[in-house]
Structures are given as structure tokens and as C-alpha cells.
Amino acid sequence: MHPIPPDLDLSAYVGSELGSLILGPYAITFDFFSASGISPGATTGVLRIVAQGPWELHDPKGAMVLDSKGYAQRTPCALHTLLSSRVESVMIAAPDKIALSFETGHRLSLFTEIGGFENLSITIPKTPGGAFPEYIF
């Protein structure tokens, strides 16, 4: 619904490890273990991305392995390759894309549909030990 700001600081995700995936019919939740020791599923301090809109998973060679369009028709097993992998970099392609690159060479791209419904939420720590606001796009 809202554009992703080009200056959104997602540096907290760099070095974090994908600890769990929650697969639902309309959303996928990605929970991360942070380099600062925050674990997924905690009631506070969760590094979390919830994708209800378009997303794509690319393999190390750049070929698309799975996307949100084919997710309902196919087994989402390709996502398991990201589990326990660390995020090496985060790229923002404002106004509608965030891409996480993993140590496996895979890239997960998350899109927001500007003008539509809110379909991407990201939890980002502002300061170490501080509040963890949720941004919704």
C-alpha cells in the first residue's frame, strides 16, 4: 500500500540467521535470529518479515526457483534452503522491492503493491535493546 522508503535501515538483518518459516495460505512469516542474540518467537525483539504480497526466490545462478504466484500450486520446499542461512546483504529498490541475499547465494525479493492493500510488514530494531517498531507497506 505504501512505498518503501529508500533510506529504510535494514542493517539489523545483515548477519542474522533465518530461524523459522511459518507457511500459511495467504502469508509467509520469516523469523530471524539476530547477531545480537534475539531469537525468533520471542514476545519482544523479533526480527520478522511477513509477506502477504508478491515475492520471489532466486538460486545462486539467478534463476527463479519459487514465487508467490506458484506457491499455492507447488510445494514450497525451496524455501527450506534458506533455513539457518545468514543474510549477507539487504538491498532496497524503492519504492516497491526489498531483496535479502543469503550466504547460500540465494536471493529473496519481497515486493509491495503500491496503491493496493498492505502486504508486507517488517520489524526493525531502532536501537540495541530498544523498541522494535513494525513497518507496514
WORAGI-V746511 format. One record per helix or strand of 2 or more residues. SS is the DSSP state (H for helix, E for strand). FROM is the first residue (numbers start at 1). TO is the last residue. If there is no record, write none. Layout:
# WORAGI-V746511
ss->[SS & SS]
from->[FROM & FROM]
to->[TO & TO]
This chain:
# WORAGI-V746511
ss->[H & E & E & E & E & E & H & H & E & E & E & E & E]
from->[11 & 17 & 28 & 47 & 55 & 64 & 68 & 76 & 86 & 97 & 107 & 120 & 132]
to->[13 & 23 & 33 & 51 & 58 & 67 & 71 & 82 & 93 & 102 & 111 & 125 & 136]
